[in-house]
């Protein structure tokens, strides 16, 4: 058995050519995790292109399997509260 710890919740953020340009959105999530002292329970993963470039940036929250598209900086804060802090 491994001693590896896995997060309770994961945020998968597309890092394809269009989505990857939205680094400020990823930073909002990273900062929110740090500010809420959730480093041990929530982790961000960059994923390969989801092939939904017209809807960039694209992300998925697990374990809820909830997908979001066209995530703006304003939406990012709202989504974090909804998916991480209240779920």
Helices and strands as residue ranges (DSSP letters): E 9-14, G 19-21, H 23-35, E 42-47, G 53-55, E 59-62, E 66-68, H 73-80, I 81-85
